[in-house]
Amino acid sequence: MASIRFISSRIIQAGSRSKETDTIDLTPWDLKHLLVGYLQAGLLFHKPKLPEALIHHLQTSLSRTLDFFPPLAGRLASIEHEDKTTSFFIDCNNAGALFVHATAENVNISDLVEPVYVPETVDAFFQLDGVKNIEGTSKPLLAVQVTELVDGIFITCSANHSVVDGASFWHFFNSWSEISRGFDYLSRPPIFKRPLIDDIHYPIRIPLQKEHIQERFFQPGNLKVRVFNFRKESIVRIKRKANAEMNTDKISSLQALLSLFWQSIMRNRQMDPNQETMIFLVIGVRQKLQQLPEEYFGNAIHSAEVSLKVGELVEKGLGNAAWEINQVVANHREENFINFVKWWVNSPLLFRTGPMMNNALLTGNSPRFDIYGNDFGWGRPIAMSHGAESKCDGLVTVSPGVEEGDIEIKVCLSPKTIQAMENDEDFIAALNI
């Protein structure tokens, strides 16, 4: 791993503390992330022509952006109750976000974008590794690291996952880039009002087991991360094939691509054909719950599971798996999300870190996020990457490509599985459809 030299570290506060937003309640979608790690993602840029004042400019624009996003300058707060439950909320106290300036003096852009596998060097560009979201009571809810390369700049954010989901994460990133370019106001101001659901009273009380809070993060071991880039034309052909196999036009591009990877990964893990295999989907609630606008700031994601026998998954074709995914997504409606929230309040269940089951895949991110539109004033990014918190065997991360209509799919797998995929004739043939 290349050597990283840290130059400075400071706390950045909002320029003018908002009086309208003092505290923000956490919903079940927020609370269930308390025991897992921060969201980490960052963008690689060519180095600006005038880099001397860059750090000061980014710090100043970050402070101005935090004016619009007071939760990210705050801390989590908790109240312990007599019934041995705890409630959490965001205290928008302007304690500030962490800003770290670093340099990787021997690293070039080519060292990061040319290798087949994502280099481990990238992990060093992120802050707050191994920090659980529940630690946001004392740790910053947002940490930025700006790392200067020989010919580039890497800007990363680590944000508390009990405060943001992927949509809110990139909403903040988009807004920061707007302010950096000289905007006085945001094109999409965030909305913090929590959804009103019958029988749900804030703050929500949850029981917490001390041993779960103190549980160490699971170390996933030796994994490889590779990004597969799909051009718009290839995506259209793969989607067309999946729909033709099922005599429908309802299968989406994303559903077809996820099916392609689900099939190949399970085939190359050499699973028992009679074993059940699962893919866990992340369904955006903003698009399906009327009272949640696109600008809603917080978590608004729901997990859904699709399962098939390995033999059926592998043998029945791309379209069959894609159709199963399609049906699960289509059957999740507003009523399902409201019922989940009501159920969760009565039986709170928190995500915890641990090894992924060998028969399962986990998906993340979305091709809908505006990632490559983040221009801070010297041009669009040339690559995006995630931090070490996003590493687990079987994670499939979907993002928009550099060019409009393209999609990037990042897989994190054991070396044995990923090398088998690279020699999988069926998978390679599908890539070249």
Protein Blocks (a to p, Z undefined) as FASTA:
>chain_A
ZZdddfbdcddddfbdcfklmbccddfklmmmmmmccddddddddddfblmlmmmmmmmm
mmmmmmmmmmlmmccdddddfkopacdddddehnopaddddddfkbcfklmmmpmbacfk
lmmmpghihiafklmmmmcfbdcdddddfkbccddddddfklbcfklmmmmmmmmmmmmn
opabdfbdcdfbdcddehiacdddddddfklmmpccddebjaddddddddfklmmmmmmm
mmmmnopakbcfklmmmmmmmmmmmmmnopafkbccdddddddfklmmmklcfklgcddd
ddddddddfklmmmnojklmmmmmmmmmmmpcfklmmmmmmmmmmmccddddddddfkbc
cdedjfkbcfklmcghiaccfbdcddfklgcehiacddddfbghiacddddddfklmmmm
mmmmklmmmmmZZ
